[in-house]
Amino acid sequence: MNDDEQDLGELMRAIAASVGAVPVATVIEEHREALACMADFDPLRLAATFAGLLTVPELQSNCIRLEALVHISLAVGLGRRKPVDKVVARLFHEIGTERLGRQEDPAEDVFVSLIRSPRGNFRILEGTWESAGFDLQRVLNALERTPARPQFNHLRDTVYALLQLSEAVCARAKLERYQLGNEIPQESLSSKIIGSLGSLRRIVRFSDNDLAALGISMDMLAEFGFDPSRRAELANERVGNSFLERFPVAYRNGECVLLLPTAVSVAIRRFLVEEMSRKGLTSVFAATLAYEHAQLFAETPLLGMALGAPIEFRQGDDGLLAGAMTTADRGLYIVRRQAL
């Protein structure tokens, strides 16, 4: 981050490019005939069904396919029909036969991460984002270093509301911290998963009473609330850089739905970047985040060094940079660089 005037849009496009964002419109065009039936179904219920499938460890490596189906369900659904198990299974298989199927790589990270905080521990789903838990932990720690003032207290309350919702989803799904998922993408849904679609859908749905029992305020979740009037726009978005990933919580008729439980980390990080930019605190928050990383590195043996690696972030043309070097052998060196 160079200064408070940095173009946030450019930043998010760069991040999206690094994770291979998938154009929703292209997927719809590739599968136009197969997806035509989606128009008959209730968009929120159908999206919630695929959102529930995102909590299944066996489908970890199918994350990008399921996230795309959530986007498409909201974009093209126009009816009131309840999701049909046979149709859901067919859509899952069909949409993996082209571009999305080729982009499904074996999972290389845990399925569930744990975020520690002064308010307790919270489980999140890693999704397709590399080191989603690690990066969110750093950002949350940096936020906790900000002063106890109303503007920062509001940000903390907002972030913790979404973390509480994520924790509730993981608890309902009986997921354990640092749990592994399936490394191999599945071509089709198993009969066991098909038979549990109704219960999976309920995992991501919360009534007002459910939220009250969890101590979650809808007012705080509003910062992550999805605007249903923008549903059609999702067809022109990219999975990996969509406004649904920034606003993954839907609310309708007294019910809250976490549409992308795998986007909790990126939603929080994007929210904080936007808020710090809006408040003119981008540089200050970046410096706080650099200090958080420096403290972590100082407490961690790096490259075979003892504790207390000499890490110091300095401002460069492309942001904050730090590095460390150690001797591996005579004339051979190992270098570690970190950029923010």
DARA-V109302 format. One record per residue. N is the residue number from 1. PSI is psi in whole degrees, -180 to 180 (999 if undefined). OMEGA is omega in degrees with one decimal (999 if undefined). D_FIRST is the distance of its C-alpha to the first C-alpha in Angstrom with 2 decimals. Layout:
n = {N;N}
psi = {PSI;PSI}
omega = {OMEGA;OMEGA}
d_first = {D_FIRST;D_FIRST}
This chain:
n = {1;2;3;4;5;6;7;8;9;10;11;12;13;14;15;16;17;18;19;20;21;22;23;24;25;26;27;28;29;30;31;32;33;34;35;36;37;38;39;40;41;42;43;44;45;46;47;48;49;50;51;52;53;54;55;56;57;58;59;60;61;62;63;64;65;66;67;68;69;70;71;72;73;74;75;76;77;78;79;80;81;82;83;84;85;86;87;88;89;90;91;92;93;94;95;96;97;98;99;100;101;102;103;104;105;106;107;108;109;110;111;112;113;114;115;116;117;118;119;120;121;122;123;124;125;126;127;128;129;130;131;132;133;134;135;136;137;138;139;140;141;142;143;144;145;146;147;148;149;150;151;152;153;154;155;156;157;158;159;160;161;162;163;164;165;166;167;168;169;170;171;172;173;174;175;176;177;178;179;180;181;182;183;184;185;186;187;188;189;190;191;192;193;194;195;196;197;198;199;200;201;202;203;204;205;206;207;208;209;210;211;212;213;214;215;216;217;218;219;220;221;222;223;224;225;226;227;228;229;230;231;232;233;234;235;236;237;238;239;240;241;242;243;244;245;246;247;248;249;250;251;252;253;254;255;256;257;258;259;260;261;262;263;264;265;266;267;268;269;270;271;272;273;274;275;276;277;278;279;280;281;282;283;284;285;286;287;288;289;290;291;292;293;294;295;296;297;298;299;300;301;302;303;304;305;306;307;308;309;310;311;312;313;314;315;316;317;318;319;320;321;322;323;324;325;326;327;328;329;330;331;332;333;334;335;336;337;338;339;340}
psi = {122;-46;179;-11;6;137;111;-36;-43;-39;-47;-33;-37;-42;-44;-42;-34;-22;7;59;142;123;123;-41;-39;-42;-43;-42;-41;-31;32;-45;-44;-32;-7;-34;-20;-24;-23;-14;156;121;-39;-42;-41;-43;-39;-31;-47;-30;-41;-36;-24;-15;3;116;-34;-18;20;-43;-2;17;-46;-35;-45;-39;-39;-40;-33;-48;-48;-38;-45;-35;-38;-14;131;-13;-163;3;146;150;140;128;-45;-39;-42;-45;-42;-42;-41;-46;-47;-42;-11;5;-8;-131;-49;-40;-37;-21;0;98;155;138;138;4;174;161;-37;129;165;130;125;144;167;-18;9;-176;146;130;140;157;134;-35;-150;-3;130;131;41;-41;-44;-48;-39;-39;-43;-44;-41;-41;-41;-40;-39;-18;-9;158;155;69;157;-43;-36;-33;-38;-43;-43;-46;-39;-47;-44;-28;-45;-37;-39;-40;-42;-43;-41;-41;-46;-37;-44;-37;-2;43;142;152;140;23;141;153;-165;127;-17;125;141;138;-32;162;137;160;-33;-44;-42;-39;-12;15;-37;-45;-33;-39;-38;-20;-35;5;135;127;169;-38;-38;-47;-42;-41;-30;-8;28;130;129;-27;-39;-36;-15;-29;-17;15;132;133;108;-22;-12;12;-46;-28;-21;-24;-22;9;178;131;118;-13;56;161;-17;-35;-29;-31;74;6;123;151;128;130;48;18;135;138;127;97;-31;81;-17;-2;12;-45;-51;-33;-44;-43;-41;-41;-46;-39;-45;-45;-41;-37;-44;-34;-1;28;20;-49;-40;-45;-37;-40;-39;-40;-37;-41;-40;-45;-42;-41;-41;-47;-35;-25;4;131;120;131;33;2;166;173;152;41;137;76;124;122;137;150;127;-175;-29;13;-161;130;147;161;162;150;143;158;125;-34;173;117;1;135;150;128;136;124;147;131;147;999}
omega = {-176.1;-179.7;-175.2;-178.1;-178.7;-177.9;-178.7;179.3;178.0;179.6;-177.3;176.7;178.2;178.5;-179.2;-179.7;-177.1;-179.8;176.3;-178.8;-175.6;178.5;-180.0;-178.9;179.6;179.0;179.2;-179.4;-179.9;-174.7;-172.9;-177.3;-178.2;-176.5;-176.5;-177.7;-177.0;-178.9;-177.6;-172.1;174.2;-173.0;-177.4;179.3;179.3;177.7;179.5;178.0;178.7;174.8;177.0;178.2;177.1;179.8;-177.7;-177.7;-179.4;-177.1;-178.4;-176.6;174.6;-173.7;-175.7;177.4;-178.3;177.5;177.3;179.7;174.3;178.9;-175.7;178.5;-179.8;-175.5;-171.6;-179.3;-177.5;-172.0;-179.4;-178.4;174.3;179.7;178.4;-175.4;-177.4;-179.8;178.7;179.8;-179.8;179.0;179.1;-179.4;-173.8;-172.9;177.4;-176.1;-179.7;-174.1;-175.8;178.8;-179.9;-179.0;-179.8;178.4;175.3;-179.4;-178.9;-177.1;177.5;177.6;-177.1;174.3;178.5;177.2;-179.7;-178.8;175.3;-179.9;179.4;-179.8;-176.8;176.1;174.3;174.6;-175.9;-177.4;-177.8;-177.1;179.5;176.7;-177.7;179.6;179.9;-177.4;178.0;178.7;179.4;-178.4;178.8;177.4;178.4;177.8;179.8;177.6;179.5;-175.9;177.5;179.2;-175.2;-176.6;178.6;176.4;177.3;178.7;179.2;-179.5;179.9;-179.6;-178.2;176.9;178.7;176.8;176.7;178.7;176.9;178.4;179.8;177.9;-179.7;178.1;178.4;-179.0;180.0;178.8;179.7;178.5;-179.4;177.4;176.9;174.6;179.6;-178.7;-173.4;176.0;179.4;179.3;-176.7;176.0;177.4;178.5;179.0;179.8;179.0;-179.3;-177.9;-176.3;179.6;179.9;177.5;178.6;-179.3;-179.6;-174.8;-178.7;-176.9;174.5;175.9;178.5;176.7;-178.9;179.9;179.3;179.5;-177.9;-179.4;-179.8;176.1;177.4;178.8;179.0;-176.9;178.7;178.7;-175.3;179.4;179.5;-176.2;179.1;-179.2;-176.1;-175.8;-178.9;-178.0;178.0;179.8;179.9;176.8;174.3;-172.9;175.9;-177.7;177.6;173.6;177.0;175.8;-178.1;-171.6;-176.7;177.3;179.0;179.5;174.0;176.4;180.0;178.8;179.7;173.5;-170.9;178.7;178.5;178.5;-177.0;-177.8;-178.4;-177.0;178.4;179.8;-178.3;177.7;178.6;-177.6;176.9;179.5;-177.1;178.6;176.7;-179.5;-179.3;-178.5;-175.2;-176.9;-177.9;179.8;-179.2;176.8;178.3;177.3;178.2;176.7;178.4;178.1;177.4;-179.3;178.3;178.7;-179.2;-179.6;-177.7;-176.2;175.3;-179.1;173.9;179.1;178.5;170.3;177.3;176.6;177.5;-175.9;-178.5;176.7;179.4;177.2;-178.5;175.5;-179.3;-176.1;179.4;179.3;-176.3;174.7;-179.5;176.3;-178.2;176.7;-179.3;177.2;179.4;179.9;179.5;179.8;-175.3;173.7;-177.4;175.9;178.1;176.3;179.4;176.6;999}
d_first = {0.00;3.78;5.94;8.00;9.39;6.98;9.72;9.85;12.86;11.49;9.02;12.21;14.42;12.72;13.11;16.60;17.55;16.89;19.37;21.88;21.96;25.60;26.87;29.17;31.39;32.13;33.22;35.41;37.01;37.76;39.49;40.78;44.32;43.42;40.93;43.40;44.89;41.67;42.42;45.37;43.44;41.74;38.03;36.84;39.49;38.88;35.11;35.83;38.10;35.45;33.00;35.70;35.97;32.32;33.58;36.16;35.36;37.66;35.41;32.06;31.92;32.76;29.66;28.35;31.89;32.22;28.90;29.99;33.35;31.84;30.02;33.22;35.48;33.72;33.51;37.17;39.12;41.57;44.51;45.66;46.89;45.88;44.25;46.92;46.50;47.95;45.59;42.48;43.65;44.36;40.97;39.22;41.27;41.20;37.48;37.03;39.40;37.06;33.36;32.18;34.73;33.53;29.94;31.07;30.45;31.92;29.80;28.24;27.00;28.79;29.67;29.00;26.41;26.81;24.36;25.61;25.20;27.30;28.72;29.92;29.05;27.98;28.48;26.18;26.74;24.37;24.94;23.61;20.05;19.71;19.49;19.19;20.91;19.09;15.58;17.07;18.80;15.75;14.11;17.59;18.16;15.10;16.47;19.84;18.72;18.14;21.33;24.30;24.07;24.99;21.61;20.16;23.54;23.44;20.15;21.77;25.00;23.43;21.60;24.79;26.93;25.37;25.54;29.18;29.91;28.53;30.66;33.65;33.30;33.19;36.15;38.15;37.49;38.63;35.60;35.08;31.92;30.76;33.39;33.47;34.13;35.94;34.46;36.50;35.90;39.02;40.79;42.56;42.72;45.37;48.30;47.20;43.80;45.49;47.89;45.19;43.12;44.35;43.35;39.95;39.32;40.24;37.63;34.79;36.92;37.31;39.80;39.32;41.64;39.59;36.44;38.51;39.92;36.48;35.36;32.67;32.25;31.81;30.31;27.35;27.17;27.16;23.36;23.64;26.80;27.51;29.12;32.31;32.76;29.90;31.60;32.68;29.19;28.35;30.46;27.85;24.89;23.69;24.14;20.78;18.89;21.38;21.59;24.21;21.71;19.77;23.21;25.48;28.13;31.19;33.94;37.44;40.83;40.02;38.18;34.56;33.37;30.29;30.04;27.34;27.68;25.55;22.50;22.27;19.28;17.14;18.57;17.57;13.97;13.64;15.62;13.53;10.21;12.56;14.34;11.65;10.49;14.26;15.00;12.56;11.20;7.53;6.98;10.24;9.74;6.82;9.45;12.11;10.89;10.78;14.21;15.41;14.82;16.46;19.32;19.86;20.09;22.38;24.66;24.80;26.84;24.70;26.48;29.77;28.79;30.06;27.97;25.57;23.57;22.03;18.32;16.09;12.31;11.62;9.05;9.52;9.34;7.20;4.80;7.00;10.34;13.75;17.11;20.77;23.98;27.55;30.87;32.27;35.45;36.86;34.64;32.27;28.81;26.28;22.60;19.84;16.14;13.21;9.57;6.74}
